[in-house]
Amino acid sequence: MTPALQQQYKFNVSEGAVVMSVIAGTGAAKAGVKQGDVIIGVNGQRITSSQDITSVLSSLRPGDTITLQLVRGTKHFSLKVTLGTAPSSH
């Protein structure tokens, strides 16, 4: 989250990782994560940047279930997401 993103998209939070896209068929898509959501927590751990997400997810495996704390517009909510494998770049 940068001040420019916060102003451009009128986010009401100043920290978090903005979801730039969601790939169809992934655990995130199936759970209801949408482009433009802001991830502010994973399993209760505060998320301030995309690097925080990478750090948290690096210790998890496909099939693990996580709880994302999200902001969408002015709504704060949580979603359970079952992790899959990273999409291949073929």
C-alpha positions in Angstrom: 0.0 0.0 0.0 1.4 3.3 -1.0 0.0 6.8 -0.4 -0.6 7.0 -4.2 -2.6 3.8 -4.3 -4.5 4.8 -1.2 -5.5 8.1 -2.7 -6.2 6.8 -6.2 -8.5 4.0 -5.1 -9.8 5.8 -1.9 -8.7 2.9 0.4 -9.7 3.6 4.0 -6.6 1.7 5.3 -3.0 2.8 5.1 -1.3 -0.6 5.4 -1.8 -3.9 3.7 -1.3 -5.7 0.5 -3.5 -4.8 -2.4 -4.8 -7.7 -4.5 -4.0 -6.7 -8.0 -5.5 -9.8 -9.7 -7.1 -13.1 -8.8 -6.5 -16.1 -11.0 -9.7 -18.2 -11.7 -9.8 -21.6 -10.1 -7.3 -20.7 -7.3 -8.0 -21.1 -3.6 -8.3 -17.3 -3.4 -10.8 -17.1 -6.2 -12.9 -20.0 -4.8 -12.9 -18.3 -1.4 -14.2 -15.0 -2.8 -11.1 -12.8 -2.8 -11.5 -10.0 -5.4 -9.2 -7.7 -7.2 -8.9 -4.5 -5.2 -9.3 -6.2 -1.8 -6.6 -5.2 0.7 -5.1 -8.0 2.8 -4.4 -6.7 6.3 -3.8 -10.0 8.0 -3.1 -13.7 7.5 -3.9 -16.0 10.4 -4.0 -13.1 12.8 -0.5 -11.8 11.6 -0.6 -8.1 10.6 0.2 -7.5 6.9 1.7 -4.2 5.9 3.1 -5.1 2.5 3.3 -7.8 -0.1 6.6 -8.9 1.3 4.8 -9.8 4.6 2.4 -12.1 2.6 5.4 -13.8 0.9 7.0 -14.4 4.3 3.9 -15.9 5.9 3.1 -18.1 2.9 6.6 -19.4 2.5 6.1 -21.6 5.6 2.9 -23.1 4.4 2.1 -25.9 2.0 -0.6 -26.6 -0.7 -3.7 -27.9 1.1 -3.2 -25.7 4.2 -6.1 -23.5 5.1 -5.4 -19.9 6.1 -7.7 -17.1 7.3 -7.3 -13.8 5.5 -8.3 -10.5 7.1 -9.5 -8.2 4.3 -10.8 -4.8 3.6 -13.2 -4.2 0.7 -14.3 -0.7 0.4 -15.3 0.2 4.0 -16.1 -3.5 5.0 -13.6 -5.4 7.1 -14.1 -9.2 7.0 -12.3 -12.6 7.0 -12.2 -15.4 4.5 -10.8 -19.0 4.8 -8.6 -19.9 1.9 -7.2 -23.3 1.1 -3.9 -22.9 -0.5 -3.1 -24.6 -3.9 0.0 -24.8 -5.9 1.5 -21.7 -7.6 0.3 -21.4 -11.2 2.9 -22.6 -13.7 4.3 -20.1 -16.3 4.1 -22.5 -19.3 
